[in-house]
Amino acid sequence: MPDASAIILFDGVCNLCNGFVQFVIRHDAAGRFRFAALQSEAGQALLRQHRLPTPTEPDSVVLVMGDRAYMHSAAALRILRGLTGGWRWLAGLGLLVPRRLRDAVYRLIARHRYQWFGRQEACWMPTPELRARFL
């Protein structure tokens, strides 16, 4: 279960990623997750702090929880486990799939996400009500 320091780093110009962030916000009634675009100063600093690559074209959502960072399917499933509703069960089922296969599917979607879902010219900006949850 995510603690107060659970931070989701996401591709701020990716429509799929922005949709995922909005999905998490809707299903995170306790407000446990905070957010930062991977392209932002805060996102870049967290990547460096955890010795993760800082690519110009991000290819994974990253979940930072305390001193640990998770990428690819591990990050997505851990995020789902922290949401209300049946998402915890879906994450449990996802964990039954071998990580190598999960990550292969994740990377396939990540590689084509701009083609399939589009991208924005600038990072998505949260509403004033949500701004406190963004770094």
Accessible surface in RSA format (square Angstrom, percent):
REM  Atomic radii and reference values for relative SASA: ProtOr
REM  Chains: A
REM  Algorithm: Lee & Richards
REM  Probe-radius: 1.40
REM  Slices: 20
REM RES _ NUM      All-atoms   Total-Side   Main-Chain    Non-polar    All polar
REM                ABS   REL    ABS   REL    ABS   REL    ABS   REL    ABS   REL
RES MET A   1   122.35  63.4  76.20  50.4  46.15 109.9  77.45  65.9  44.90  59.5
RES PRO A   2     8.43   6.1   2.01   1.8   6.42  23.4   2.01   1.7   6.42  39.9
RES ASP A   3    74.29  52.0  66.53  66.2   7.76  18.4  41.29  97.2  33.01  32.9
RES ALA A   4    89.49  82.3  69.60 107.4  19.89  45.3  75.82 106.8  13.67  36.2
RES SER A   5    46.48  39.3  41.55  55.5   4.93  11.4  42.79  91.1   3.69   5.2
RES ALA A   6     0.00   0.0   0.00   0.0   0.00   0.0   0.00   0.0   0.00   0.0
RES ILE A   7    18.20  10.4  18.20  13.6   0.00   0.0  18.20  13.1   0.00   0.0
RES ILE A   8     0.08   0.0   0.08   0.1   0.00   0.0   0.08   0.1   0.00   0.0
RES LEU A   9     0.22   0.1   0.22   0.2   0.00   0.0   0.22   0.2   0.00   0.0
RES PHE A  10     5.01   2.5   4.79   3.0   0.23   0.6   5.01   3.0   0.00   0.0
RES ASP A  11     4.18   2.9   3.07   3.1   1.11   2.6   3.07   7.2   1.11   1.1
RES GLY A  12     0.11   0.1   0.00   N/A   0.11   0.1   0.11   0.3   0.00   0.0
RES VAL A  13    14.85   9.8  14.85  13.4   0.00   0.0  14.85  12.9   0.00   0.0
RES CYS A  14     0.00   0.0   0.00   0.0   0.00   0.0   0.00   0.0   0.00   0.0
RES ASN A  15    54.54  37.6  45.24  43.7   9.30  22.4  17.41  41.9  37.13  35.9
RES LEU A  16    63.77  35.5  59.56  42.6   4.22  10.6  63.55  44.6   0.22   0.6
RES CYS A  17    23.57  17.8  20.29  22.6   3.28   7.7   4.96  12.6  18.60  20.1
RES ASN A  18     4.07   2.8   4.07   3.9   0.00   0.0   4.07   9.8   0.00   0.0
RES GLY A  19    36.97  45.6   0.00   N/A  36.97  45.6  31.47  86.4   5.50  12.3
RES PHE A  20    50.51  25.3  44.94  27.8   5.57  14.5  48.91  29.7   1.60   4.6
RES VAL A  21     0.13   0.1   0.04   0.0   0.09   0.2   0.13   0.1   0.00   0.0
RES GLN A  22    64.91  36.3  63.37  46.3   1.54   3.7  14.40  30.6  50.51  38.3
RES PHE A  23    37.02  18.5  37.02  22.9   0.00   0.0  37.02  22.4   0.00   0.0
RES VAL A  24     0.10   0.1   0.10   0.1   0.00   0.0   0.10   0.1   0.00   0.0
RES ILE A  25    26.78  15.2  18.63  13.9   8.15  19.6  18.63  13.4   8.15  22.1
RES ARG A  26   162.11  68.1 127.65  65.1  34.46  82.0  72.19  98.7  89.92  54.5
RES HIS A  27    49.05  26.8  48.14  33.5   0.91   2.3  25.34  26.1  23.71  27.6
RES ASP A  28     2.61   1.8   0.00   0.0   2.61   6.2   0.00   0.0   2.61   2.6
RES ALA A  29    92.74  85.3  50.93  78.6  41.81  95.1  62.57  88.1  30.17  79.9
RES ALA A  30    74.87  68.8  34.65  53.5  40.22  91.5  47.33  66.7  27.53  72.9
RES GLY A  31    32.39  39.9   0.00   N/A  32.39  39.9  12.38  34.0  20.01  44.8
RES ARG A  32    55.22  23.2  49.34  25.1   5.88  14.0  26.63  36.4  28.59  17.3
RES PHE A  33     0.00   0.0   0.00   0.0   0.00   0.0   0.00   0.0   0.00   0.0
RES ARG A  34    88.28  37.1  88.28  45.0   0.00   0.0  21.63  29.6  66.65  40.4
RES PHE A  35     0.00   0.0   0.00   0.0   0.00   0.0   0.00   0.0   0.00   0.0
RES ALA A  36     1.72   1.6   0.00   0.0   1.72   3.9   1.72   2.4   0.00   0.0
RES ALA A  37    12.73  11.7   8.90  13.7   3.83   8.7   8.90  12.5   3.83  10.2
RES LEU A  38     6.40   3.6   6.35   4.5   0.05   0.1   6.40   4.5   0.00   0.0
RES GLN A  39    69.45  38.8  42.31  30.9  27.15  64.6  41.81  89.0  27.65  21.0
RES SER A  40    36.28  30.7  25.54  34.1  10.74  24.7  36.21  77.1   0.07   0.1
RES GLU A  41   159.08  91.3 147.38 111.5  11.71  27.9  64.73 125.2  94.35  77.0
RES ALA A  42    33.78  31.1  21.82  33.7  11.95  27.2  30.24  42.6   3.53   9.4
RES GLY A  43     0.00   0.0   0.00   N/A   0.00   0.0   0.00   0.0   0.00   0.0
RES GLN A  44    43.71  24.4  43.71  31.9   0.00   0.0  20.11  42.8  23.59  17.9
RES ALA A  45    45.44  41.8  41.24  63.6   4.19   9.5  42.26  59.5   3.18   8.4
RES LEU A  46    23.36  13.0  23.04  16.5   0.32   0.8  23.09  16.2   0.27   0.7
RES LEU A  47     4.77   2.7   4.63   3.3   0.15   0.4   4.77   3.4   0.00   0.0
RES ARG A  48   146.41  61.5 130.80  66.7  15.61  37.2  65.48  89.5  80.94  49.1
RES GLN A  49   126.30  70.6  94.36  69.0  31.94  76.0  42.32  90.1  83.98  63.7
RES HIS A  50    32.52  17.8  12.69   8.8  19.82  50.7  10.67  11.0  21.85  25.4
RES ARG A  51   223.64  93.9 190.39  97.1  33.25  79.2  72.29  98.8 151.35  91.7
RES LEU A  52    36.14  20.1  27.29  19.5   8.85  22.2  28.37  19.9   7.76  20.9
RES PRO A  53    88.97  64.8  73.43  66.9  15.54  56.5  85.63  70.7   3.34  20.8
RES THR A  54    59.13  42.1  35.33  35.8  23.80  56.7   4.83   6.5  54.30  82.1
RES PRO A  55    58.14  42.4  40.18  36.6  17.96  65.3  51.82  42.8   6.32  39.3
RES THR A  56   135.26  96.2 107.40 108.9  27.87  66.4  89.85 120.7  45.41  68.7
RES GLU A  57    94.21  54.1  85.71  64.8   8.51  20.3  53.81 104.1  40.41  33.0
RES PRO A  58     8.13   5.9   6.37   5.8   1.76   6.4   7.06   5.8   1.07   6.7
RES ASP A  59    70.00  49.0  67.19  66.9   2.82   6.7  25.92  61.0  44.08  44.0
RES SER A  60    10.75   9.1   0.68   0.9  10.07  23.2   5.23  11.1   5.52   7.7
RES VAL A  61    16.55  10.9  12.37  11.2   4.18  10.1  13.42  11.7   3.13   8.5
RES VAL A  62     2.93   1.9   2.93   2.7   0.00   0.0   2.93   2.5   0.00   0.0
RES LEU A  63     0.00   0.0   0.00   0.0   0.00   0.0   0.00   0.0   0.00   0.0
RES VAL A  64     4.29   2.8   4.29   3.9   0.00   0.0   4.29   3.7   0.00   0.0
RES MET A  65    33.70  17.5  28.05  18.6   5.65  13.5  27.51  23.4   6.19   8.2
RES GLY A  66    41.58  51.3   0.00   N/A  41.58  51.3  31.01  85.1  10.57  23.7
RES ASP A  67   128.18  89.8 103.38 102.9  24.80  58.6  44.04 103.7  84.14  83.9
RES ARG A  68   140.72  59.1 136.76  69.7   3.95   9.4  44.46  60.8  96.25  58.3
RES ALA A  69    30.48  28.0   3.98   6.1  26.50  60.3   3.98   5.6  26.50  70.2
RES TYR A  70    27.35  12.8  24.10  13.7   3.25   8.5  16.89  12.7  10.47  12.9
RES MET A  71    41.43  21.5  38.75  25.6   2.68   6.4  24.97  21.2  16.46  21.8
RES HIS A  72    19.57  10.7  19.57  13.6   0.00   0.0   9.56   9.9  10.01  11.6
RES SER A  73     8.18   6.9   7.60  10.1   0.59   1.4   8.18  17.4   0.00   0.0
RES ALA A  74    10.34   9.5   8.29  12.8   2.06   4.7  10.22  14.4   0.13   0.3
RES ALA A  75     0.00   0.0   0.00   0.0   0.00   0.0   0.00   0.0   0.00   0.0
RES ALA A  76    23.51  21.6  23.51  36.3   0.00   0.0  23.51  33.1   0.00   0.0
RES LEU A  77    17.23   9.6  17.23  12.3   0.00   0.0  17.23  12.1   0.00   0.0
RES ARG A  78    75.17  31.6  72.43  36.9   2.74   6.5   7.64  10.4  67.53  40.9
RES ILE A  79     0.00   0.0   0.00   0.0   0.00   0.0   0.00   0.0   0.00   0.0
RES LEU A  80    23.59  13.1  23.59  16.9   0.00   0.0  23.59  16.6   0.00   0.0
RES ARG A  81    70.30  29.5  70.26  35.8   0.03   0.1   9.16  12.5  61.13  37.1
RES GLY A  82     0.14   0.2   0.00   N/A   0.14   0.2   0.14   0.4   0.00   0.0
RES LEU A  83     7.69   4.3   0.00   0.0   7.69  19.3   0.00   0.0   7.69  20.7
RES THR A  84    64.52  45.9  58.52  59.3   6.00  14.3  52.12  70.0  12.40  18.7
RES GLY A  85    60.63  74.8   0.00   N/A  60.63  74.8  39.11 107.3  21.52  48.2
RES GLY A  86    49.10  60.5   0.00   N/A  49.10  60.5  30.59  84.0  18.50  41.4
RES TRP A  87    77.22  31.0  77.20  37.4   0.02   0.0  70.58  37.6   6.65  10.8
RES ARG A  88    95.06  39.9  92.39  47.1   2.67   6.4  41.87  57.2  53.19  32.2
RES TRP A  89   192.55  77.3 190.00  92.0   2.54   6.0 164.96  88.0  27.59  44.8
RES LEU A  90    86.32  48.1  83.68  59.9   2.64   6.6  84.97  59.7   1.35   3.6
RES ALA A  91     0.00   0.0   0.00   0.0   0.00   0.0   0.00   0.0   0.00   0.0
RES GLY A  92    32.88  40.6   0.00   N/A  32.88  40.6  28.47  78.1   4.41   9.9
RES LEU A  93   112.07  62.4 106.56  76.2   5.51  13.8 107.19  75.3   4.88  13.1
RES GLY A  94    16.97  20.9   0.00   N/A  16.97  20.9  16.40  45.0   0.57   1.3
RES LEU A  95    83.16  46.3  62.85  45.0  20.31  51.0  62.85  44.1  20.31  54.6
RES LEU A  96   142.62  79.4 113.92  81.5  28.70  72.2 117.41  82.5  25.20  67.8
RES VAL A  97    56.38  37.1  53.64  48.6   2.74   6.6  55.76  48.5   0.62   1.7
RES PRO A  98    89.95  65.6  78.52  71.6  11.43  41.6  89.95  74.3   0.00   0.0
RES ARG A  99   129.65  54.4 123.00  62.7   6.65  15.8  47.08  64.3  82.57  50.0
RES ARG A 100   214.00  89.9 201.40 102.7  12.60  30.0  82.59 112.9 131.41  79.6
RES LEU A 101   100.09  55.7  96.58  69.1   3.51   8.8  99.50  69.9   0.59   1.6
RES ARG A 102    33.00  13.9  24.93  12.7   8.07  19.2  16.43  22.5  16.57  10.0
RES ASP A 103    13.16   9.2  13.16  13.1   0.00   0.0   2.19   5.2  10.96  10.9
RES ALA A 104    54.79  50.4  43.19  66.6  11.60  26.4  49.48  69.7   5.30  14.0
RES VAL A 105    76.63  50.4  75.54  68.4   1.09   2.6  76.53  66.5   0.09   0.3
RES TYR A 106    44.73  20.9  39.56  22.5   5.17  13.5  34.37  25.8  10.36  12.8
RES ARG A 107   106.65  44.8 104.79  53.4   1.86   4.4  38.62  52.8  68.03  41.2
RES LEU A 108    80.95  45.1  80.95  57.9   0.00   0.0  80.95  56.9   0.00   0.0
RES ILE A 109    66.99  38.1  66.99  49.9   0.00   0.0  66.99  48.2   0.00   0.0
RES ALA A 110     9.55   8.8   6.52  10.1   3.04   6.9   8.87  12.5   0.68   1.8
RES ARG A 111   162.45  68.2 128.74  65.6  33.72  80.3  69.47  94.9  92.99  56.4
RES HIS A 112    50.63  27.7  50.49  35.1   0.14   0.4  36.39  37.5  14.24  16.6
RES ARG A 113    18.30   7.7  18.28   9.3   0.02   0.0   6.15   8.4  12.15   7.4
RES TYR A 114    48.93  22.8  40.08  22.8   8.85  23.0  39.57  29.7   9.36  11.5
RES GLN A 115   141.25  79.0 101.74  74.4  39.51  94.1  51.26 109.1  89.98  68.2
RES TRP A 116   138.21  55.5 104.19  50.4  34.02  79.9  86.72  46.2  51.49  83.5
RES PHE A 117    94.79  47.4  74.85  46.4  19.95  51.9  82.44  50.0  12.36  35.4
RES GLY A 118    24.91  30.7   0.00   N/A  24.91  30.7  23.48  64.4   1.42   3.2
RES ARG A 119   115.78  48.6  89.86  45.8  25.92  61.7  35.95  49.1  79.83  48.4
RES GLN A 120    62.08  34.7  55.11  40.3   6.97  16.6  28.46  60.6  33.62  25.5
RES GLU A 121   176.80 101.5 142.98 108.2  33.82  80.5  69.45 134.3 107.35  87.6
RES ALA A 122    68.68  63.2  59.90  92.4   8.78  20.0  64.97  91.5   3.71   9.8
RES CYS A 123    45.03  34.1  33.27  37.1  11.76  27.6  16.96  43.0  28.07  30.3
RES TRP A 124    53.17  21.3  42.15  20.4  11.02  25.9  28.97  15.4  24.20  39.3
RES MET A 125   136.99  70.9 121.48  80.4  15.51  36.9  99.31  84.4  37.69  49.9
RES PRO A 126    12.88   9.4   9.60   8.8   3.28  11.9   9.60   7.9   3.28  20.4
RES THR A 127    61.87  44.0  57.77  58.6   4.10   9.8  60.10  80.7   1.76   2.7
RES PRO A 128    99.01  72.2  81.40  74.2  17.61  64.0  82.44  68.1  16.57 103.0
RES GLU A 129   144.33  82.9 110.03  83.2  34.30  81.7  72.00 139.3  72.32  59.0
RES LEU A 130    41.07  22.9  40.88  29.2   0.19   0.5  41.07  28.8   0.00   0.0
RES ARG A 131   125.19  52.6 122.13  62.3   3.06   7.3  61.26  83.7  63.93  38.7
RES ALA A 132    93.12  85.6  61.84  95.4  31.28  71.2  74.23 104.5  18.89  50.0
RES ARG A 133    42.60  17.9  41.73  21.3   0.88   2.1  31.97  43.7  10.64   6.4
RES PHE A 134    32.36  16.2  16.34  10.1  16.02  41.7  16.34   9.9  16.02  45.9
RES LEU A 135    75.88  42.3  25.28  18.1  50.60 127.2  52.33  36.8  23.54  63.4
END  Absolute sums over single chains surface
CHAIN  1 A     7708.5       6247.1       1461.4       4742.6       2965.9
END  Absolute sums over all chains
TOTAL          7708.5       6247.1       1461.4       4742.6       2965.9
